[in-house]
Amino acid sequence: MLEYSLPPARFQGTLPDGTACAVYGQGQPVVFVHGVGMNQTVWAPQVMAFARDHQVIVFDMLGHGRSVLPPEAPNLADYAEQLLRLLDALSLPAAHIVGHSMGALVSLAFALAHPERCLSVSALNAVFCRTPEQRAAVEARASTLADIGSQATIEATLARWFGHPVPAPFAAAAHLARQLLADVRPEGYARTYRLFATSDAAHATELARLRVPALFMTGERDPNSTPAMSAAMAALVPGARLSVLTGERHMMCLTAPAQVHAELHPFLLAHALRQPTTQEAA
């Protein structure tokens, strides 16, 4: 089991809208948005690293952890508006936004809808315009969740994320991911996964108008959030940065936190003095 020595939380609890969150450290704020099936605790390595010089905010996405459920048929705007309410509740005019997988889709939706609240956006292991074969596979997984429940799909999920069998160096990370998947509320997971399965092209016609500093990063060996997907997104966004971590897979934030930090930290610092303007929303 991975063990982390987190700094003392400046705030830990549930906000009036039902969002569970925690705040660590001081400095310019950075919000981390987890993927489907996870919760805020998956960001422990990033909390440890970034709270040294940033105010770090982690939270449970709708339907995950201790946060309230999303609507029965949610859309990305529901999750992006949860992020907006989080910033409002914490009195943060703007923040760096970092999302992983489903959280990357949410982060991009937020940056497109509310650029004046976004210092930068980083999309880690994001999906984009799946092939027909990839789309059929993920839609089948969504149907399986509805039919047999999340518990029966855990081992297949871990195999996609870490490889099969799980390589020995990743055993502790896979154990943590297994625990989080086992703890997720079935209805929240299923509702969110259905959205994830059908939202890969949600930003296809929108990314070209994104004016927030953007970083797209994935693992070289991620079979579902491929380097080609991140490269295609980066090519659409003016001035975007692309980073592909050699040898890494979908859960690189757990398996290679030092490498993720080495790419992400300089990017955040490079845009630390940026002041978003309301004109960006135009």
N, C-alpha and C positions, 0 to 999 in steps of 0.2 A: 504494500500500500504506500502511495506517495504521502510524505509528511511535509507540511509547510508551516513555517513560523510566520504567520501574518502579523503585520503591525497592528497596534490597537485601532479599532474602528472609531472614527469620529462620529459616525451615526450608523446604526443598524436597526432596521425595523421595517414597518409597513406604512406606506404613505396613504393619505386619505382616499386615493382612487383604488387602493388595493394592490399596489405594486410593492413587492418586497425588494429592498435594496440595502446597500452598505456603502459607506464613504470612508476612504483611507487617505492619509497623507495630505500635503498641502502643495499649492502651486497651481499652474494652469490645469483646468479640468480635462480629463479624458474618460469617456464612458465606453465600457466594453459590453457588447451585445452578443450573448451566446447563441449557439445553434439549437436546432430542434432536438428535443430529448434531453438536453443538458439543463443546468441552472447556473446561478452566479458563481458557485464554488469552483466551476471548471476553470475560472480565470485566476486561481490562486498564484500560479507562477508569475503572471503579469502583475498582479497586485504587489507581490513582493518586489519586483523589479522597478515598476513605475512609480510606486508610492514614495520612493526616495526623493523625487523631484517634481512630482505631479500630484494633483488631487485626483484620486482614482475612484470612479463610481462603477459599481457592478450591480446588476439587478436581475430579477427573475422575469423572463418574458411571459406574456400572457399565457396561461395554461400550464406554466412550469413552476417548479419550486413552491413558494408560498404565495405567488401572485394569483389574482383572480383569473377565471376562465375567459377566453375570447368568445365572441359570438359563435353560434353554431356554424355559420358559413362566413368566416372572417376573410378580410382582404389585407394587403400589406399596409394600407393606411391605418388600420386598427392598431397595428404594432408600432408604426411610426408615430402615431399620436400618443401612445403610451410613453414613448421616449420624450416627446415634447412635454408632456405633463410632468415627467421626472425632472427635466431641467427647470421647469417653472416652480415645482415644489421645493427644489434646492436653491432657488434664486440664482440660477446660472444663466447669464445672458447668451453664452455660447460655449461650446466645448469641442474638443477633438472627439470624433466618433469612430470606434473600431468594432467591426462586426465579423463574426465567423460563420460561414455557411449560411443557414437561414438568417442569422444575425447580420450577415453582409447584405442580403437583400433588403432587410429592414433599414440598415444604415444608409444604403443608397436611396431608398424611398424617402427617408428623412432629409438627406442632404438635398434632394431634388425639390422637396416640398418646402423646406425651411432653411435655405442656404444661409440666411442671416444669423442662424443659431449654430452654425457649423464652422469651426475653425479649420477642420480638415476631415476627410473621410477615408478610412482604410477598410478595404473589402478583402478579407482573408478567406481563402478556399471557397470562393463564390461560384455559383453555377450560372451559366449563360447560354441560352439558345441550344439546348440539348439536341442531339441527333434523334431521329425517330426511334432508334433502338434504345438510346438512353432514356428517352421520355417514356417509352413503353415499360421499361424496367422499373422506373421510379413510381409510375402510376400503379403498377402491379404491387409494389411494396405498400403503397398507400391503401390499396384494397385489402391486402393481407392484414394490415393493422386493424382495419375495421372488422374483418372477419374473425381473426383468431386472437387479437389483442397484442399489446406491446411486449409482454413477457416472452412470447414465443419467437419474437424476431430479434432478440438481443444478440445471439451468437452470430447471426448473419450480418448484423450491423457492425459488430466489432471486426469481423473478417474484412468488410469493405474498408473500414477506417484504419486498421492496423496491419492487415495481411493475415493469411491463414496458412499454417498456424501463426499465432502472434509471436513475432520475434522476441527473444528473451529480453533484450534491452527495453522493450516496450511493455513488459508484463505489468509493471506497476501502474502505468498510465492506462492500460486496458482494464485493469481491475477497477480503477476509479470511474472510468467511463461506464463499465458494466453496472456499478453501483448506482450511478446517476440515472441510467436508463431503467433500472429496476424500480427506482423511487418515483419516476415521473407519473403524473396522473394520466390514466389511459385516455380519457376524453380530451384533455388538453393536448396531449401528444398527437392523437389522431386528427383533431381539427387543424392543428398547425402543420402537420405533415401533408395533409391534403393540399393546403395552400402552397407549401414548399414544392410539391410535385408539379404544380401547374404555373409557377411564377418565374420560371427561368428566363422567359422572354419579356417579363414585365417592364424592364428598363431599356429594351432594344431600341426603341425610337426616342428615348429620353436622354440617354447618356451624353449625346453630343451637346446638349445645352447645360450640362453640369459645369459650373464655374468654381466649385470648391476644390482646393488642392486634394488630389486623390492618389491613393496608393492601392494597387492590386497585387496581391501576393498569394501564392499557392505552393503546394509541394510538387516536386518533379514527378512523383509516383502516385499522385492522387488520381484515381481512375474516374471519379465522378465530377470533381471540381478541377478540371484539367488545366495545365499551363496554357493550352490553346484558348480556353475560355477566358482566362485572365488577360491574355494578350489581346484578345478581341475587344474586351471591355476597355482596356487601357488605350487601345488605338482610337476609340471613339471619343475619349475625354481629352480635351485640350490640356497639354502639359502633364498628363498623368504619368506616374511612375509604375513600372512593372518589376516584380521580383519573384523569382522561382527558386525555392530552396532545394538544393541538390539532395536527392535520395529520400525526401520527406513525403509523407502521405497526408491524409485528411486531418488528423489530430496533431499537427505539427506544433500547435501552441502548448501541448502537453509533452510531446516527445522531443521537441527541439526549442525550448523556451529561450535559450541564450541566442540562438540564431534568429529567432523571431524578433527578439529585443534589439539585436544588432541592426536589423533592417528598419524596424518601426520607430525606435527611439530617435535616430537622427532625422527621420522624416517629420516627426512631431516638433522637434526643436527647430527645424528649418522654417516652420510656419507658426512659431510661438508668438510672434509679434503681430500676426495678421489680425486685422479688425474687420469682421464681416460687415457688409452694408446691406441696407434694405433693397438697394438697386439690384442686388444679385438675384432677387426673387423675380425680377421682371423677365 
